[in-house]
Structures are given as structure tokens and as C-alpha cells.
């Protein structure tokens, strides 16, 4: 919770991926890639609940083992052509059948294993301080990297971007290939050295 607002993380992690087979649970330093997004969310001082949306049983089991709440995604919203936001909407609707609606939702990528709880917390603080409806992560060159998108509840359902958007600069690699995995592993190793 931040500023008396509840915060839920939704991690979309479907089973199909073309460039890197089983990308969302592909091993990174011996752990499934999904582990890192869940771990960063769990370390956040503001995140109340973490959900993983997938149609894939193995991914949902990994989520459960990592202490996230698995949410079964429909086949319809698990296809290649489906926008990520459609899966987020579906997941949020399912969440609200069992839990109170959150004030703030973070859509967090499973394939950004460098994500840090400190960045999530600083981004949430900026989001609240500047009263944004949405805030997205960008690389240092100010190109959006899709690692995370923070939204107020109503913005999840919008068909267009909000007029009150913000950005937060990170330095993450979105993993799509084995070469990306190798680079991320190098960077993660140097973080703990």
C-alpha cells in the first residue's frame, strides 16, 4: 500500500513464445525467468498482492511455488496477436471476483529479469507524487522498454493512453533471445559481485 492505495502486480506470462522457447520460465542463472519479477515484487515495500496470468500449467505452478497467485488465462487471450493489455484486463476482472479491486495495478513483464524492487518503489512514489494515471518504464535513451506499466484502476480499461502519463528511466534488457539471456546473466552476476 502506498498513500492508502492498494497495489497489485499482474505479470502476464503466456506459454507460447517464438524466438525463445518457453521464454517466461527459461532458466536465468538457474532460476525460471519469472522468478525475478515475482521476487522484485515481493521485496517491494508497497506491493500488496502479486498475480501471474497464464494459460500454461507449468508457468502457473512456478508462480504458485514462488508465492504469487496464479490466474488461469483464457485460450482466446493467449494467442500471438492478442494485445498484452487484453490479458491484463481479463486478469483484473478475474481478480475482482475474489479480492477487493486495487487502486493501482502494475503490469510487470516476466522477461525483464533485471527488474529491481527499488525501481518499482521509486516509480510508485513518482506515480503518486505527480498524480499520474499511468507511468511506463523507459531505457536511458528514452525508448519505452515495456518492463513495467503502472496504472490506476480505471486506466486499465481505457482503449487509449491516459492524458496524465509519466515515465521512469530504468536500464533493463527485455529478453527475447538466448543472446539476451547471456547478456542479462552477465549483468546480474556483476550486480552481486
Secondary structure, 3 states (H helix, E strand, C coil): CECCECEEEEEECCCCCCCCCCHHHCEECCEEHHHHHHHHHHHCCCCCEEEEEECCHHHHHHHHHCCCEEEECCCHHHCCCCCHHHHHHHHHHHHCCCCCCCCEEEEECCCCCCCCHHHHHHHHHHHHHCCCCEEEEECCCCCEEEEEEEEEHHHHHCCCCCCCEEEEECCCCCCCCHHHHHHHHHHHHHHHC
